[in-house]
Amino acid sequence: MEKKVTVSDAELEILEVLWSADTPLNAGEIRTRLDENKNWERTTVLTLIQRLLKKGVISQEKREVYYYAPHIKREEYVKEETKYFVDKFFKGSSRNLAAALVDSEALTKEDIEELRNYFNQTMS
C-alpha cells in the first residue's frame, strides 16, 4: 500500500469476507457470507462496497453482475495497520508496545514464553 487507507470496521467486515472467499464475490454472496447477526440491508452492503471501491481497496469486474475482489492482501493490510498503530501510540517503538502489553497484563507468562521462543527461532 502506497499510502495509509482508512477502512471503517464495517468496511473491514466486507474485506474479511472477500479475503476468506479467495475468489471474487457479487454483492449478494457477500451479504450471505456476512455474519448472520449483521442483518445488513442490500443497500448497506452496496454502500460499503462503493466506499471500498472509491478507496481503491477492492476492484470490481462486470460479468452478469458485478463481482468484487480485494485489491490488497490481508497480510499487507494488517502489516500497514500494525505499523500505523505502533507509530501513533508508541512513537514507532515495538519495544514500547511490548512493554505496554506486559504492564497491562495482557500477556500471560505462557504468551511471553511463546514469544521468546518465536523470536529465538526467527533470529537464528
N, C-alpha and C positions, 0 to 999 in steps of 0.2 A: 504494500500500500504506500503510495507516494505521500499522501497527506492524511492527517487524522480525520476519520469519518466518524461522526457521532451517530450511533444507532440506538433508538429507544428500546426499552425492554420488550415492547410489543413487536417491534420490527425484528428484534433478535429471535423471538419465537418463530417467526416466519423463516428466518435464516436457518435456525436449528432444524426445522422440518426439511428444508432443501438440502442441508448438509447430510442429514441422516438418510435421505432418499437416494442419494448418489445417482440420480437421474432427473432430468427436467420434469417438472410437475405443472399442471394447469391449476388455476385458482381453486377449482372445486376439489381437486386432490389435496391441495394444501390445506384447505378448510377441513376436509375429512380427517387429515392426519394430525391436526392440532388437538391438543388436549381437550377431552370431552367437557371439561369444566369451563372452557372458554365460552362456548356457545356464541361465537362471534358471527355476526351477520355477514352475508356475502359482501356487502358494501364495505364493511370494516376491513375484511381481508384484502379487497381490491385497493382500498386506500393505502394500506400498509405496503402492498406490493408496489404501488405507484411511487411512494416515498423512497423505497429501496432502489427502484429503477432510477429515480432522479439523482440519488446519491451515488449511483454507479456501482452499487454493491451486488446487484443481481443483473442478469441480462434476460431478454425475452426473445423467443423465437415463434414466429407465426406458423402454425400448422392449420388444422381445422379450427383450433382456438389457440390462444397464446400459451406457451409453456415457458416456465421460468427456471433459471439455474443460478446458483451462486457465482458471482464473478471473482470471489476471493475464497481461499481455503479457510476452513475453521481454524487451523493451526496458525495461519498467518494473522487472522483477526485476533485470536487470543494473545499471541505474542505482542501485537501492537497495543492492545488494551492493557496488558500487563506492564509494558514499558511506560505507557501513559500514566497508569496508576502509581507506579514506583516514582516516576518523575514528579508527579503532582503532590503526593502525600509524603514521600520520603526523600525528596531532593535528589532523586536518581540513585539512591544508595540501597542496594539489595540487602546489605548488612543491617541498615536501619529497619527495613521491612521485617527481616528475620527477628531482630531484637524486639520489635513491637509484637510479633506473634508469640514469642516466648513470654514477654512481660504480661500479655493479656491472657495467658494460659490457654491460648487457642491450640497450642501444640502439646500433645502428651509426651511423656518420656519415650514411648514407643515411636511416635511420629519423629521425634528428634533423632532417635537411633536409626530409623529408616532413612531419613535424610542424610545422616552421616554416612551410612553405607552407600547411598546413591552417589554422593559427592566423591567418596573414595574410589568407587568404580569408574566414574566419569573422568576423574583426574589421573587415573593410572593408565 
